[in-house]
């Protein structure tokens, strides 16, 4: 194996490593985005529920005071 063949083989391996790195990075980045979005939606639902419960409680308290007057 001469120097030219060794250099070409190194270029092929470098190209393959680059393609694999891009694919792995893309998969990990996409997975992170999906996890982030699902977590964000979960927290948003929880906050909506707490807000709704707080509003219902405040409404009950307000009308309870109206009945006492």
C-alpha positions in Angstrom: 0.0 0.0 0.0 1.6 3.2 -1.1 1.2 6.7 0.3 -1.5 7.8 -2.2 -3.7 4.8 -1.3 -3.3 5.4 2.4 -4.2 9.1 2.0 -7.4 8.2 0.0 -8.4 5.6 2.6 -8.0 8.3 5.3 -10.2 10.7 3.3 -12.9 8.0 3.0 -12.8 7.3 6.7 -12.9 11.0 7.5 -15.9 11.4 5.2 -17.7 8.4 6.8 -16.9 9.8 10.3 -18.3 13.2 9.3 -21.5 11.7 7.9 -22.0 9.6 11.1 -21.3 12.6 13.3 -23.9 14.7 11.5 -26.5 11.9 11.7 -25.9 11.4 15.4 -26.0 15.1 16.1 -29.2 15.5 14.2 -30.9 12.6 16.0 -29.8 13.8 19.4 -30.8 17.4 18.7 -34.3 16.3 17.4 -34.8 14.1 20.4 -33.9 16.9 22.7 -36.4 19.2 21.0 -39.2 16.6 21.2 -38.4 16.0 24.9 -38.4 19.8 25.6 -41.7 20.4 23.8 -43.4 17.5 25.6 -42.1 18.7 28.9 -43.2 22.3 28.2 -46.7 21.1 27.2 -46.9 19.1 30.4 -46.0 22.0 32.6 -48.3 24.3 30.6 -51.2 21.9 31.3 -50.3 21.8 35.0 -50.2 25.6 35.2 -53.5 25.9 33.4 -55.1 23.5 35.9 -53.7 25.4 38.9 -54.9 28.7 37.4 -58.3 27.3 36.7 -58.6 25.9 40.2 -57.5 29.2 41.7 -60.1 31.1 39.6 -62.8 28.7 40.7 -61.8 29.1 44.3 -61.8 32.9 44.1 -65.2 32.8 42.3 -66.6 30.7 45.1 -65.1 33.0 47.8 -66.5 36.0 46.1 -70.0 34.6 45.8 -69.9 33.3 49.3 -69.2 36.8 50.6 -72.2 38.1 48.5 -74.5 35.6 50.1 -73.4 36.6 53.6 -74.3 40.3 53.0 
